[in-house]
Amino acid sequence: MVMYVLGVVLFALGIAFTVAWHELGHYATARRFGIRVPEFMVGWGRTLFSRRVGETEFGFKVIPIGGYVRMVGMLPPKAGERYGRTRKSGPFQGLIESARAESELQWQLGDETRQFYTRAPWRRIVVMAAGPLMNLILAVGLLAISLLAIGTPGTLTVAYVAQCMLPAPVGGSPSASECPADAPPTPAAAAGLRPGDTILSLNGVRYERWEDFRRAVRTVSGTVPLVVSRDGQEQTLSISPVQTALARLDGEPGTERAAFLGFAPTTDYQRQSVGFVGSEISRYVTRTGAALAALPGRVPELFGQAFLGRERGLDSPVSVVGVSRLGGEILGHDSPLKPRLVFFLNLLAAVNVSMFLINLLPLPPFDGGHIMAAAWESVRRRLARWRGRADPGPVDLAKLMPVAYVVGVLFIGYSALVVLADVFNPLRLS
């Protein structure tokens, strides 16, 4: 239980660092381009702790989800006006002008030349893209540690055989000493697999790398021959894999139904190449993008899982709460340290890839909304110049605030639904 709690805390801290790292990208590039940054906050709601360094207040909020960097002049003033002047608005402009007024709260004399909207479009694109790119950089770094410094299992030598089949409790999977008398043995234990055995072939197919073996074994069904080398002698065992919920192999949060044997390889890991890291990050981005595109269609399923007691989908989305709990299960699992550490790093890398892609969505209030507006402004200015017309000025992103509120409410509602599903019907690693 102690290791489980430690895992939850460590993963939660990892997510907090991920958020701060994202905001650091915005902060550093904004400062580089002379934009004043009054606030740098991790979390939302009431401020728990803050400290002013120079002209920026750094702090932590009470709700440890997300964060923000407040830059002066994120929204341009109404055409023909400047910040600091009072203006009237019609009934249909109330929402827009409210957002514009919020953008002016920390405006002060001397900020005329230090506002976000006054910077060239390409500079604004750099500032807003820097946050997501920091997440991608962190994901690459985590995978590099996992694959270059630790590696992947290099042999098929058995280090650990789970003795019984038990659902993972909140504190993680039980150890062999905790197996009750009526618990069924794992397929590996029932087949007589022992620590020190080296896997040679399964169902007639020979394997040399653990990565190849564990991907292939998930599709096996029925009773099949397992050939091992034991004390220099080849032995053939009969093993019957069982179908159960296992952690996804692509590093994304959640589980999938696959064949389970019940053993772990030795900690003899082989370090991978830089090219392998590149292929893995590409696979993470592709799979995560496909998963994000499918999210809207998962709402009815999530509603049933959160409120109607329906079985949790094995590939169901998970929230920060759920992924932190999975981090706890990983650290609390009774298995060798290296596999747990690799999975922990890969899971945090997957979170960063998700943040990278979500924040690039070309809609306000995501970073991609500002990127889209700046790109369109650049195109619009070029078109005006080619036609010999006057500069049309900055794109008034404030006019998209109604869209931002709708998108924000939908995003918060979806996130709350996933959190409720994680609380009342959590996913488990086994």
Beta strands, then each sheet from edge to edge (+ up, - down):
strand 1: 39-53
strand 2: 56-70
strand 3: 152-153
strand 4: 158-161
strand 5: 198-202
strand 6: 205-206
strand 7: 224-230
strand 8: 233-239
strand 9: 242-247
strand 10: 255-260
strand 11: 263-265
strand 12: 269-270
sheet 1: 1+ 2-
sheet 2: 3+ 12-
sheet 3: 4+ 11-
sheet 4: 6+ 5- 7+ 8-
sheet 5: 9+ 10-
end
